[in-house]
Amino acid sequence: MNTEAIHKAIKPHQDTLLNHPLYNKIKTVEDLQLFLQHHVFAVWDFMSLLKALQTKLTCTTTPWMPVGNPETRYLINEIVLAEETDIDQEGRRRSHYELYIDAMEDAKADTRLIADFLNHVEETKNIFVAIKNSPLPEAVKDFLNFTFELIEQGEAHEIAAAFTFGREDLIPDMFTAILKKFQNNLNDVDLSKLIYYFERHIELDGDEHGPMAMNMISELCGGDSKKWHEVEDVAKQALEKRIALWDGIEHLIEDKQLVAQN
């Protein structure tokens, strides 16, 4: 098995995401803000997957020792460099999570939900307790529980599967087109940072991080058919969780629209 076989196996799941009705349900800036307030959790947990991989595939403790394959170390450290310390439109160093929060603030989306959640994570020192006790929708809780159970229990190739095949390049170009259409008709919110975030993420995933991540999968699985099958299983699960998250956000937007009509 190889990455091409994985792509073929998960294509139906990817097609479901790329053609999800959620995108067409975002009709107002309020709909967009609701989307951002819940999608940000996927942006944040992506960073957690990345750091879990760095912990497993490189040496992050002292005394330093050479860990694993140097090529794999290079791949993950190169991705970490860009994801943790990319540049914003003004040339300032920001993580992609921070880029997203900045974009949310300019779009006047409420960041209190994610901020309160992260504060609770720090207070409890237990991600699963924080998830359970949070007021988050069940779809977001399920999404986060899957990620952190995988981080806690999964092998490096399984974590890499979720990281590689559930990426932000699954948000189609049509979504960026929706944002640009919104921006042309808005005076009180600024979506330029949000557009920059998605275009930057898709650019990096397509040109650099995507190929690097595929090479990482190949390095980690090698000729081990069991690992390849586990990568396929986790990739499908990660996409199913993302679909469920999209379903949940779609329902929130539909409920809001119904309330507005009544």
C-alpha positions as CSV (number, residue, x, y, z in Angstrom):
1,M,0.0,0.0,0.0
2,N,1.1,3.6,-0.5
3,T,-0.3,7.2,-0.2
4,E,-2.0,6.9,-3.6
5,A,-4.0,3.9,-2.3
6,I,-5.0,5.8,0.8
7,H,-6.2,8.8,-1.3
8,K,-8.3,6.4,-3.4
9,A,-9.8,4.8,-0.3
10,I,-10.7,8.1,1.4
11,K,-11.9,9.9,-1.7
12,P,-15.6,9.4,-0.9
13,H,-15.1,11.0,2.5
14,Q,-13.1,13.9,1.0
15,D,-15.8,14.5,-1.7
16,T,-18.5,14.6,1.0
17,L,-16.5,17.4,2.7
18,L,-15.7,19.3,-0.4
19,N,-19.4,19.3,-1.4
20,H,-20.9,19.7,2.0
21,P,-24.0,21.8,2.1
22,L,-22.6,23.9,5.0
23,Y,-20.8,26.2,2.6
24,N,-24.0,27.3,0.9
25,K,-25.8,27.8,4.2
26,I,-23.4,30.7,5.1
27,K,-25.5,33.5,3.7
28,T,-24.9,36.4,6.2
29,V,-22.0,37.7,8.2
30,E,-23.8,36.3,11.3
31,D,-23.7,32.9,9.7
32,L,-20.0,33.3,9.0
33,Q,-19.3,34.4,12.5
34,L,-21.1,31.3,13.9
35,F,-19.0,29.1,11.6
36,L,-15.7,30.8,12.7
37,Q,-16.6,30.4,16.4
38,H,-16.8,26.7,16.1
39,H,-14.3,26.0,13.3
40,V,-11.6,27.6,15.4
41,F,-11.5,24.4,17.5
42,A,-10.4,22.5,14.5
43,V,-7.6,25.1,13.9
44,W,-6.5,24.7,17.5
45,D,-6.5,21.0,17.7
46,F,-4.6,20.7,14.4
47,M,-1.8,22.5,16.2
48,S,-2.0,19.9,19.0
49,L,-1.7,17.1,16.5
50,L,1.4,18.8,15.1
51,K,3.0,19.1,18.5
52,A,2.2,15.5,19.3
53,L,4.0,14.4,16.1
54,Q,7.0,16.6,17.0
55,T,7.1,15.0,20.5
56,K,7.1,11.5,19.0
57,L,9.4,12.0,16.0
58,T,12.0,14.4,17.3
59,C,13.8,15.0,20.6
60,T,12.0,17.7,22.7
61,T,13.7,16.9,26.0
62,T,17.1,17.2,27.6
63,P,19.6,15.7,27.4
64,W,19.2,15.7,23.6
65,M,19.5,12.4,21.7
66,P,19.1,11.7,18.0
67,V,15.6,10.3,17.5
68,G,14.3,8.3,14.6
69,N,14.9,9.1,10.9
70,P,16.7,12.4,10.2
71,E,14.5,12.9,7.1
72,T,11.3,12.5,9.2
73,R,12.8,14.9,11.8
74,Y,13.4,17.5,9.1
75,L,9.8,17.1,7.7
76,I,8.1,17.6,11.0
77,N,10.3,20.4,12.2
78,E,9.9,22.2,8.8
79,I,6.1,22.0,9.2
80,V,6.3,23.2,12.9
81,L,8.3,26.2,11.8
82,A,5.7,27.4,9.4
83,E,2.6,26.5,11.5
84,E,3.9,28.0,14.8
85,T,5.8,31.0,13.4
86,D,4.3,32.0,10.0
87,I,3.9,35.6,9.0
88,D,0.8,37.7,8.8
89,Q,-0.1,40.4,6.3
90,E,2.1,42.9,8.1
91,G,5.1,40.5,8.3
92,R,4.7,39.7,12.0
93,R,5.4,36.2,13.2
94,R,2.2,34.4,14.2
95,S,1.1,30.8,14.6
96,H,-1.8,29.8,12.3
97,Y,-4.0,29.6,15.3
98,E,-3.1,33.2,16.2
99,L,-3.7,34.2,12.6
100,Y,-7.2,32.8,12.8
101,I,-8.0,34.5,16.1
102,D,-6.8,37.8,14.6
103,A,-9.1,37.2,11.6
104,M,-12.0,36.3,13.9
105,E,-11.6,39.6,15.8
106,D,-11.6,41.6,12.5
107,A,-14.7,39.7,11.4
108,K,-16.3,40.6,14.8
109,A,-16.7,36.9,15.6
110,D,-16.9,36.1,19.3
111,T,-13.7,34.5,20.5
112,R,-14.9,34.0,24.1
113,L,-15.9,30.4,23.5
114,I,-12.4,29.2,22.5
115,A,-10.7,31.6,25.1
116,D,-12.8,30.3,27.9
117,F,-12.2,26.7,26.8
118,L,-8.4,27.1,26.7
119,N,-8.5,28.8,30.2
120,H,-10.4,25.8,31.5
121,V,-7.9,23.4,29.9
122,E,-5.1,25.2,31.8
123,E,-7.1,25.2,35.0
124,T,-8.0,21.5,35.0
125,K,-4.8,20.3,33.5
126,N,-7.0,17.6,31.9
127,I,-8.2,18.0,28.3
128,F,-10.9,15.4,28.6
129,V,-12.4,17.0,31.8
130,A,-12.3,20.4,30.0
131,I,-14.1,19.0,27.0
132,K,-16.7,17.2,29.1
133,N,-17.5,20.2,31.3
134,S,-17.5,22.7,28.5
135,P,-20.7,24.2,26.9
136,L,-19.5,23.3,23.5
137,P,-21.9,21.6,21.0
138,E,-21.7,17.8,21.0
139,A,-20.2,17.8,17.4
140,V,-17.3,19.9,18.6
141,K,-16.8,17.8,21.7
142,D,-16.8,14.6,19.7
143,F,-14.3,16.1,17.3
144,L,-11.9,17.1,20.1
145,N,-12.3,13.9,22.0
146,F,-11.3,11.9,18.9
147,T,-8.2,14.1,18.4
148,F,-6.9,13.9,22.0
149,E,-7.7,10.2,22.4
150,L,-5.6,9.6,19.3
151,I,-2.8,11.8,20.6
152,E,-2.9,9.9,23.9
153,Q,-3.2,6.4,22.6
154,G,-2.1,6.4,18.9
155,E,1.2,5.5,17.4
156,A,3.1,8.1,15.4
157,H,1.8,6.9,12.0
158,E,-1.8,7.0,13.2
159,I,-1.4,10.6,14.5
160,A,0.3,11.5,11.2
161,A,-2.7,10.0,9.4
162,A,-5.2,12.4,11.1
163,F,-2.8,15.3,10.6
164,T,-2.2,14.6,6.9
165,F,-5.6,13.6,5.6
166,G,-7.9,15.9,7.7
167,R,-6.1,19.2,6.8
168,E,-7.5,22.6,6.1
169,D,-7.0,22.2,2.4
170,L,-10.3,20.3,2.6
171,I,-12.0,23.7,2.7
172,P,-12.6,24.3,-1.0
173,D,-11.8,27.4,-3.1
174,M,-15.5,28.1,-3.2
175,F,-15.4,29.0,0.5
176,T,-12.7,31.7,-0.2
177,A,-14.9,32.9,-3.0
178,I,-17.8,33.3,-0.5
179,L,-15.6,35.3,1.8
180,K,-14.5,37.6,-1.0
181,K,-18.2,38.1,-2.0
182,F,-19.0,39.0,1.6
183,Q,-16.2,41.4,1.8
184,N,-17.4,43.3,-1.2
185,N,-20.7,44.0,0.5
186,L,-19.6,44.7,4.0
187,N,-18.6,48.0,5.7
188,D,-18.4,47.1,9.4
189,V,-16.3,44.0,9.4
190,D,-13.0,43.2,7.7
191,L,-12.5,39.7,6.2
192,S,-9.1,40.4,4.6
193,K,-7.2,38.5,7.4
194,L,-9.6,35.6,7.1
195,I,-9.1,35.4,3.4
196,Y,-5.3,35.6,3.9
197,Y,-5.5,32.8,6.5
198,F,-7.3,30.4,4.2
199,E,-5.3,31.3,1.1
200,R,-2.0,31.0,3.1
201,H,-3.0,27.6,4.6
202,I,-4.1,26.2,1.2
203,E,-1.0,27.5,-0.4
204,L,1.3,25.9,2.2
205,D,-0.6,22.6,2.2
206,G,-0.6,22.3,-1.5
207,D,3.0,23.4,-2.3
208,E,4.9,22.4,0.8
209,H,3.2,20.8,3.8
210,G,1.0,18.4,1.9
211,P,3.9,16.7,0.0
212,M,6.0,16.8,3.2
213,A,3.2,15.1,5.2
214,M,2.8,12.4,2.5
215,N,6.6,11.7,2.7
216,M,6.3,11.5,6.5
217,I,3.5,8.9,6.1
218,S,5.6,6.8,3.7
219,E,8.7,7.1,6.0
220,L,6.6,6.0,9.1
221,C,4.9,3.1,7.4
222,G,7.6,1.8,5.1
223,G,6.7,-1.7,4.0
224,D,4.5,-2.5,7.0
225,S,1.1,-3.4,5.6
226,K,-0.5,-3.3,9.1
227,K,0.6,0.3,9.6
228,W,-0.7,1.3,6.2
229,H,-4.1,-0.2,7.0
230,E,-4.1,1.6,10.3
231,V,-3.4,4.9,8.5
232,E,-6.3,4.2,6.2
233,D,-8.6,3.5,9.2
234,V,-7.6,6.6,11.1
235,A,-7.8,8.8,8.0
236,K,-11.4,7.7,7.4
237,Q,-12.3,8.3,11.1
238,A,-10.7,11.7,11.0
239,L,-12.7,12.7,7.9
240,E,-15.9,11.3,9.4
241,K,-15.3,13.4,12.5
242,R,-14.8,16.5,10.3
243,I,-18.0,15.7,8.4
244,A,-19.9,15.4,11.7
245,L,-18.4,18.7,12.8
246,W,-19.6,20.3,9.6
247,D,-23.0,18.8,10.1
248,G,-23.1,20.2,13.6
249,I,-22.2,23.7,12.5
250,E,-24.7,23.5,9.7
251,H,-27.4,22.7,12.2
252,L,-26.4,25.6,14.4
253,I,-26.7,28.0,11.4
254,E,-30.1,26.5,10.4
255,D,-31.4,26.9,13.9
256,K,-30.2,30.5,14.0
257,Q,-31.9,31.2,10.7
258,L,-35.2,29.7,11.9
259,V,-35.1,31.8,15.0
260,A,-34.5,34.9,12.9
261,Q,-37.5,34.1,10.7
262,N,-39.9,33.6,13.7
